[in-house]
């Protein structure tokens, strides 16, 4: 079927059932072209008058000349008649030629409008820009005289270019120069190009005019806007689902590790990234419990905790330890946002792409919202850990009270009765019996001291309302009073020390275990507990006792409590080192990667 018709009246009216063409409303002079324009009217009026006045001027000049005669007058009248006929003929030819051109322009415009209506009708309802390009190319290829049409569209910045080819001679595309090559634009923005190859000597521009190009451009831009609107709608829906899922997991207390891992998964999927991770700082990681299933978070060599998806293993070639891969590998595009809490920075949410597609402002805004949810998750986990620690302290206090009211008093009474039994004549008269009673009294006294020390550790050494320094000072003072060993606490960090509650509890337990070893095994007269460090925190428990040959590695069994201390420090990504030699005393050195805080306790 032909998309061009010669009936001007019918060409200007859209076919029945055809959707309205989304083009700019034309102005009056554009919508109703006239056969006789304003300039032609002035020419039609002025030219005959000018010709008549010219003849009259010549006639007047000749009549008053000396060589005017009746014979010359007759010849003059004949010349004037011939000149008038020739002038009328030339004037009529010029007027008809101009009218014919105007009529041809109107016919071409009507053809263009009809083709624009046909293109609009064919492309109406197409789901995307590719469908618009294919439908428009098929319609344009049906125009007589056109052998091949190629549309190259770039409907939206950042989207891949689209191409559609149609026609009776598709082999012409790419092998010959197109007869028509024009850009398609919507306003000031180019949306593609149209290339046409003619199958005969007709010029494609006679059939494809500005109206068709405008209609095609508007349809392409409209399809791009529709696609963008739907994509934005779907993305808002997916983002809302992600926010709801993370908030639901936080409210249900599903566990810190699975919640943050799901958060990283949503960030990776919705931002079309290859990897995402939540990197939790050392201080923040020590305040929460990553309670989950068998999965454990990945620890990096800098002490941070990594919870991510899509990350490869990355090992430091120098230290041989695992490091944070999202910060070490080369990413084509990279974005991050800090995870902050009222107490300061607690981590970073990071995403990366291996290709070079940049992250948009919309992507970064979504990343900021997810970082806020990560902060809520970590704060909630910290509150739960503080509540758990409070319950542990209450339970320790209850156990200490029970031990004091029952076991300690029983052991104390037993020790006193055994000492009294040693004075009985029936005991003093038998050397073996006296030795056994004395040994039992010593054992009861040792058990009583152990119970008192346990009560001290359970009740008085880790009060939540005291700082680490205050807790250690109080414990060392009571330890010295009970054991008779001069014990001193020193802070050599240059300022007040405030670690995370979880770290403080574990360090207090390490100090208690080490001092218990001093009392039981060192035979020391003096002990010191010293805190040092700037980037990390180190607690050293030293004594002047008898010493021993320290093992190279920490024992895997609980000899002298070393394994227990090492296990506590491993939970904090810390280390335990033992220095001792016979006759020079012993040093237990516990280090954690968390630096001493310089901010006052709130």
C-alpha positions in Angstrom: 0.0 0.0 0.0 1.2 3.5 -0.6 1.6 5.9 2.2 1.3 9.0 -0.1 -1.9 10.4 -1.5 -2.5 13.3 -3.9 -5.8 14.5 -2.5 -5.0 17.7 -0.5 -8.3 17.8 1.3 -8.2 14.2 2.3 -4.5 14.3 3.1 -4.9 16.9 5.8 -7.5 14.9 7.7 -6.4 11.9 9.9 -8.1 8.6 9.1 -10.9 7.4 11.2 -9.8 5.5 14.3 -6.3 7.0 14.1 -4.8 8.4 17.3 -4.2 12.1 17.5 -0.8 13.1 16.3 1.4 14.4 19.3 2.9 17.3 17.3 3.1 21.0 17.9 0.0 22.9 17.0 0.8 24.8 13.7 0.4 28.5 13.3 -2.3 29.9 11.0 0.1 30.7 8.2 1.6 27.2 8.4 -1.7 25.4 8.7 -3.4 27.2 5.8 -0.9 27.9 3.0 -2.3 30.3 0.3 -2.0 30.1 -3.4 -1.6 34.0 -3.5 0.7 35.2 -0.8 1.2 38.7 0.4 4.2 39.4 -1.8 2.5 38.0 -4.9 -0.4 40.3 -4.2 1.8 43.4 -4.2 3.5 42.2 -7.3 0.2 41.6 -9.1 -1.0 45.1 -8.2 2.2 47.0 -8.7 3.6 45.4 -11.9 0.7 46.4 -14.3 0.6 49.9 -12.9 4.4 50.3 -13.3 4.2 49.0 -16.9 1.4 51.4 -17.8 3.1 54.4 -16.2 6.3 53.5 -18.1 4.5 53.4 -21.4 2.8 56.7 -20.7 6.1 58.4 -19.8 7.7 57.2 -23.0 4.6 58.3 -25.0 4.7 61.8 -23.4 8.4 62.1 -24.1 8.0 61.1 -27.8 5.0 63.5 -28.4 7.1 66.5 -27.3 10.2 65.5 -29.3 11.0 67.4 -32.6 10.9 64.3 -34.7 7.2 63.3 -33.7 5.0 62.9 -36.8 1.7 61.2 -37.7 3.5 58.3 -39.4 5.6 57.8 -36.3 2.5 57.9 -34.1 0.9 55.0 -36.0 4.1 52.9 -35.6 4.2 53.9 -32.0 0.7 52.6 -31.3 1.5 49.3 -33.0 4.7 48.9 -30.8 2.7 49.8 -27.7 0.1 47.1 -28.5 2.8 44.5 -29.1 4.6 45.5 -25.9 1.3 45.3 -23.9 0.6 41.8 -25.3 4.1 40.6 -24.5 4.0 42.1 -21.0 0.7 40.5 -20.3 2.0 37.1 -21.5 5.2 37.3 -19.3 3.2 38.5 -16.3 0.7 35.7 -16.7 3.5 33.1 -17.1 5.3 34.3 -14.0 2.0 34.3 -11.9 1.0 30.8 -13.1 4.5 29.5 -12.4 4.5 30.8 -8.9 1.0 29.4 -8.3 2.1 26.0 -9.6 5.0 26.0 -7.1 2.7 26.9 -4.2 0.3 24.2 -5.2 3.2 21.7 -5.4 4.4 22.7 -1.9 0.9 22.2 -0.5 0.6 18.8 -2.1 4.0 17.8 -0.6 3.0 19.1 2.7 -0.2 17.1 2.6 1.7 14.0 1.7 4.1 14.7 4.6 1.2 15.2 7.0 -0.5 12.0 5.8 2.8 10.0 6.2 3.3 11.6 9.7 -0.3 10.4 10.6 0.5 6.9 9.3 3.8 6.8 11.2 2.0 8.0 14.4 -0.7 5.4 14.0 1.8 2.6 13.4 4.0 3.5 16.3 1.2 4.2 18.7 1.1 1.7 21.6 4.6 0.3 20.9 6.1 -0.9 24.3 9.6 0.5 23.7 11.8 2.6 21.5 12.9 -0.5 19.5 9.2 -1.2 18.6 8.8 2.4 17.5 11.8 2.2 15.3 10.7 -1.1 13.7 7.2 0.1 13.0 8.3 3.5 11.6 10.9 1.9 9.4 8.2 -0.5 7.9 5.8 2.4 7.2 8.5 4.6 5.5 9.8 1.6 3.4 6.3 1.4 1.8 6.6 4.9 0.3 6.9 4.6 -3.5 10.5 5.3 -4.7 12.1 4.3 -1.4 14.3 1.2 -1.5 15.6 1.1 2.0 15.2 2.9 5.3 17.5 2.8 8.3 16.7 4.4 11.6 19.4 4.9 14.2 17.9 6.0 17.5 19.5 7.1 20.8 16.3 7.7 22.8 18.0 8.4 26.2 21.4 9.3 27.4 23.2 6.2 28.8 20.9 3.7 26.9 22.3 1.6 24.1 21.7 2.8 20.5 18.9 1.2 18.6 18.7 0.4 14.9 15.9 -0.6 12.5 16.2 -1.4 8.8 13.3 -2.1 6.4 12.7 -1.9 2.7 12.6 -3.7 -0.6 16.4 -3.4 -1.0 18.0 -3.8 2.5 21.4 -4.5 0.9 21.7 -0.8 0.0 22.2 0.0 3.7 25.9 0.2 4.4 27.0 -0.2 0.7 26.0 3.1 -0.9 25.6 6.7 0.2 22.0 7.4 1.3 20.0 9.9 -0.7 18.6 11.3 2.5 20.5 11.6 5.8 18.9 13.8 8.4 19.1 14.0 12.2 16.0 13.5 14.4 15.7 15.9 17.3 13.2 16.7 20.0 13.8 20.3 20.9 17.6 20.8 21.3 18.3 17.1 22.0 19.2 14.7 19.2 17.3 11.4 19.4 18.7 9.7 16.3 19.1 9.8 12.5 17.1 8.7 9.5 18.8 7.4 6.4 16.9 6.7 3.2 18.1 5.0 -0.1 16.0 5.6 -3.2 15.0 2.8 -5.6 14.5 5.2 -8.6 15.3 8.8 -9.5 12.8 10.2 -7.0 14.1 12.2 -4.1 13.0 10.8 -0.8 12.8 14.3 0.6 9.7 14.8 -1.6 7.9 12.3 0.5 9.5 12.5 4.0 9.2 16.0 5.3 9.5 17.9 8.6 6.1 16.7 9.8 7.1 13.0 9.5 10.5 13.7 11.1 8.8 15.6 14.0 6.2 12.8 14.5 8.9 10.2 14.5 11.1 12.1 16.9 8.2 12.7 19.3 7.3 9.0 19.2 10.8 8.0 20.0 11.2 10.5 22.8 7.8 9.5 24.2 8.7 5.8 24.2 11.9 6.7 25.9 10.1 8.7 28.6 7.6 5.9 29.0 10.3 3.4 29.5 12.1 5.7 31.9 8.9 6.3 33.9 8.2 2.5 34.1 11.8 1.8 35.1 11.6 4.5 37.8 8.3 3.1 39.0 9.7 -0.5 39.2 12.8 0.8 40.9 10.9 2.7 43.5 8.9 -0.5 44.1 12.0 -2.6 44.5 13.7 0.0 46.8 10.5 0.1 49.0 10.6 -3.7 49.2 14.3 -3.6 50.2 13.7 -1.0 52.9 10.8 -3.0 54.2 12.7 -6.2 54.3 15.7 -4.7 56.2 13.5 -2.9 58.7 11.4 -6.0 59.3 14.6 -8.0 59.9 15.8 -5.3 62.4 12.5 -5.3 64.2 12.4 -9.1 64.4 16.0 -9.1 65.7 17.0 -11.6 63.0 20.7 -11.3 63.8 23.3 -8.7 62.9 25.2 -10.8 60.3 22.3 -12.0 58.2 20.6 -8.5 58.3 23.7 -6.7 57.1 24.5 -9.4 54.5 20.9 -9.0 53.1 21.4 -5.3 53.1 24.6 -5.6 51.1 22.8 -8.0 48.7 20.0 -5.5 48.1 22.5 -2.8 47.5 24.4 -4.9 45.0 21.3 -6.0 43.1 19.4 -2.7 42.9 22.4 -0.7 41.9 23.4 -3.3 39.3 26.8 -3.7 40.9 29.2 -6.7 41.0 29.9 -6.6 44.7 28.8 -4.8 47.8 30.0 -4.9 51.4 29.4 -3.4 54.8 32.8 -2.7 56.5 32.3 -2.3 60.3 35.0 -0.5 62.2 36.9 -2.3 65.0 35.2 -0.3 67.8 31.8 -0.9 66.4 32.4 -4.6 65.8 33.4 -5.1 69.4 30.1 -3.6 70.6 27.9 -6.0 68.8 27.4 -9.7 68.6 27.2 -11.2 65.2 24.7 -13.8 66.3 23.6 -16.0 63.4 23.9 -19.5 62.1 27.1 -21.3 61.3 28.3 -18.3 59.2 30.8 -15.9 60.6 31.9 -12.4 59.4 35.2 -12.1 57.6 37.9 -10.3 59.6 40.5 -8.2 57.8 44.0 -7.6 58.8 43.2 -4.0 59.9 40.8 -5.4 62.5 37.7 -4.3 60.6 34.8 -6.7 60.0 33.6 -7.3 56.4 30.1 -8.5 55.6 29.7 -8.6 51.8 28.4 -10.3 48.7 30.2 -10.9 45.4 33.7 -10.3 46.9 36.7 -12.4 45.9 39.3 -13.4 48.4 42.2 -11.0 48.5 45.4 -11.9 50.5 48.1 -9.4 51.3 51.3 -10.6 49.6 53.5 -9.2 52.4 51.6 -10.3 55.6 49.7 -13.2 54.1 46.5 -12.0 55.8 43.1 -11.4 54.3 42.5 -7.8 53.5 39.4 -5.9 52.5 39.1 -6.7 48.7 36.6 -4.0 47.8 39.1 -1.4 48.7 42.1 -3.2 47.2 40.9 -4.4 43.8 40.5 -2.2 40.7 36.9 -1.4 40.1 35.7 0.4 36.9 33.1 2.3 39.0 33.0 2.7 42.8 30.8 4.3 45.4 30.7 4.4 49.1 28.8 6.1 52.0 29.7 6.3 55.6 27.6 4.5 58.2 27.3 6.9 61.1 25.7 6.8 64.5 25.2 9.4 67.2 28.7 8.4 68.6 30.5 8.8 65.2 31.5 6.7 62.3 30.8 2.9 62.7 31.5 1.7 59.2 31.2 2.1 55.5 28.8 0.8 52.9 30.6 0.2 49.6 29.6 -1.0 46.1 31.7 -1.6 43.0 31.3 -2.4 39.3 33.9 -4.0 37.1 32.8 -2.0 34.1 33.1 1.8 33.9 29.4 2.7 34.1 29.3 5.5 36.7 27.0 5.6 39.6 24.3 8.3 39.3 23.1 10.7 41.9 20.0 8.5 42.3 22.2 5.5 43.0 24.2 7.5 45.6 21.0 8.7 47.3 19.8 5.0 47.6 23.2 4.1 48.9 22.9 6.8 51.6 19.5 5.4 52.6 20.8 1.9 52.9 23.8 3.2 54.9 21.2 4.7 57.3 19.5 1.4 57.6 22.9 -0.3 58.3 23.4 2.3 61.1 20.0 1.4 62.6 20.9 -2.3 62.4 24.2 -1.8 64.2 22.7 0.5 66.8 20.0 -2.1 67.5 22.6 -4.8 67.7 24.6 -2.7 70.2 21.5 -2.1 72.3 20.8 -5.8 72.4 24.4 -6.5 73.3 24.3 -4.0 76.1 21.1 -5.5 77.4 22.7 -8.9 77.2 25.7 -7.7 79.1 23.5 -6.1 81.7 21.7 -9.4 82.2 25.0 -11.2 82.5 26.2 -8.7 85.1 23.0 -9.2 87.1 23.4 -12.9 86.9 27.0 -12.6 88.0 26.0 -10.5 91.0 23.3 -13.1 91.9 25.8 -15.9 91.6 28.4 -14.0 93.7 25.7 -13.4 96.4 24.8 -17.0 96.4 28.4 -18.1 96.7 29.1 -15.6 99.4 26.1 -16.7 101.5 26.6 -20.4 101.1 29.9 -21.7 99.8 32.2 -19.0 101.1 30.8 -19.2 104.6 30.9 -23.0 104.6 34.5 -23.1 103.5 35.4 -20.4 106.1 33.7 -22.3 108.9 35.3 -25.5 107.7 38.8 -23.9 107.8 38.3 -22.5 111.3 37.0 -25.9 112.6 40.0 -27.7 111.1 42.3 -25.3 112.7 40.6 -25.8 116.0 40.8 -29.6 115.5 44.6 -29.3 115.1 44.7 -28.2 118.8 42.9 -31.3 120.2 45.2 -33.6 122.2 43.9 -36.6 120.3 45.2 -35.0 117.1 48.4 -33.6 118.3 49.3 -36.9 119.8 49.2 -38.6 116.4 51.7 -37.2 113.9 49.9 -38.7 110.8 46.5 -37.4 111.9 47.9 -34.0 112.6 49.5 -33.9 109.2 46.3 -34.9 107.4 44.2 -32.3 109.4 46.7 -29.6 108.6 46.6 -30.5 104.9 42.8 -30.4 104.9 42.9 -27.0 106.7 45.3 -25.6 104.0 43.0 -27.0 101.3 40.0 -25.4 102.8 41.8 -22.1 103.2 42.9 -22.3 99.5 39.4 -23.1 98.4 38.1 -20.2 100.5 40.5 -17.8 98.9 39.6 -19.0 95.4 35.9 -18.6 96.2 36.5 -15.1 97.5 38.5 -14.2 94.4 35.8 -15.6 92.2 33.2 -13.5 94.1 35.4 -10.5 93.6 35.6 -11.1 89.9 31.9 -11.7 89.5 30.7 -8.8 91.6 33.1 -5.9 91.8 35.3 -5.8 88.7 33.2 -4.9 85.8 30.5 -2.5 87.0 28.8 -0.8 84.1 28.8 2.6 85.7 32.6 2.7 86.1 35.3 3.2 83.5 37.9 0.5 82.6 40.5 2.3 84.7 38.2 2.6 87.7 37.2 -1.1 87.5 40.9 -2.2 87.2 42.0 0.1 90.0 39.3 -1.2 92.3 40.1 -4.8 91.4 43.8 -4.5 91.9 43.3 -2.8 95.3 41.0 -5.6 96.5 43.3 -8.3 95.0 46.2 -6.8 96.9 44.2 -6.8 100.1 43.1 -10.4 99.8 46.4 -11.9 98.4 49.0 -9.8 100.3 50.7 -9.1 97.0 51.5 -5.4 96.3 49.5 -4.7 93.1 49.7 -1.5 91.2 47.6 -0.2 88.2 49.1 2.2 85.6 47.7 4.0 82.6 50.5 5.0 80.2 48.3 5.9 77.2 48.5 9.7 78.0 44.8 10.1 78.6 41.6 8.4 79.8 40.9 5.0 78.3 37.5 4.1 77.0 37.0 0.9 74.9 33.8 -0.8 73.8 32.0 -2.5 76.6 32.6 -5.9 75.1 36.3 -5.3 74.9 36.5 -4.0 78.4 34.8 -7.0 79.8 37.1 -9.4 78.1 40.2 -7.5 79.1 39.1 -7.4 82.7 38.7 -11.2 82.6 42.1 -11.6 81.2 43.6 -9.4 84.0 41.7 -11.5 86.6 43.0 -14.8 85.2 46.5 -13.5 85.0 46.5 -12.2 88.6 45.0 -15.5 89.8 48.0 -17.2 88.2 50.3 -14.7 90.0 48.7 -15.6 93.4 48.7 -19.3 92.8 52.0 -20.0 91.0 54.3 -17.0 90.8 55.4 -16.7 94.5 55.6 -13.0 93.8 55.7 -10.0 96.1 54.7 -7.3 93.6 52.6 -7.2 90.4 51.7 -4.4 88.0 48.9 -4.0 85.5 49.8 -1.5 82.8 47.7 -0.1 79.8 49.7 1.3 76.8 49.1 2.0 73.2 48.0 4.6 70.6 46.6 2.9 67.5 46.0 -0.3 69.5 45.5 -1.1 73.2 47.9 -3.3 75.1 47.5 -4.6 78.7 50.6 -6.0 80.4 50.4 -8.0 83.7 53.9 -8.3 85.1 55.2 -9.9 88.4 58.5 -10.4 90.1 58.0 -14.0 90.9 60.0 -17.1 90.2 59.2 -17.3 86.5 59.4 -20.4 84.3 60.3 -21.4 80.7 57.5 -19.8 78.7 56.2 -21.9 75.8 56.6 -20.7 72.3 52.9 -21.0 71.5 49.9 -20.6 73.7 48.8 -24.0 75.0 45.7 -25.6 73.3 44.6 -26.9 76.7 43.7 -24.7 79.7 47.0 -24.8 81.5 47.4 -21.8 83.8 44.4 -20.3 82.1 46.4 -19.3 79.0 44.1 -21.0 76.6 41.1 -19.2 78.1 42.8 -15.8 77.9 43.9 -16.4 74.3 40.4 -17.5 73.4 38.9 -14.3 74.8 41.4 -12.2 72.9 40.7 -14.0 69.6 37.1 -12.9 69.9 38.4 -9.3 69.7 40.9 -10.1 66.9 43.6 -9.6 69.5 46.7 -11.5 70.5 48.2 -13.0 73.7 52.0 -13.1 74.3 53.9 -14.6 77.3 57.4 -13.6 78.4 59.0 -15.4 81.3 62.3 -16.9 82.4 63.2 -18.6 85.7 64.2 -16.1 88.4 63.1 -12.9 86.5 59.3 -13.0 86.7 56.6 -13.3 84.1 54.8 -10.9 81.7 51.4 -11.6 80.2 50.9 -9.2 77.2 47.3 -8.9 75.8 46.8 -6.7 72.7 43.6 -5.7 70.9 43.4 -3.7 67.7 40.9 -1.2 69.2 42.7 2.1 70.0 42.2 3.8 73.4 39.4 6.3 73.1 40.0 10.0 73.9 36.3 10.9 74.2 34.7 11.1 77.6 32.2 8.5 78.6 28.6 9.7 78.1 
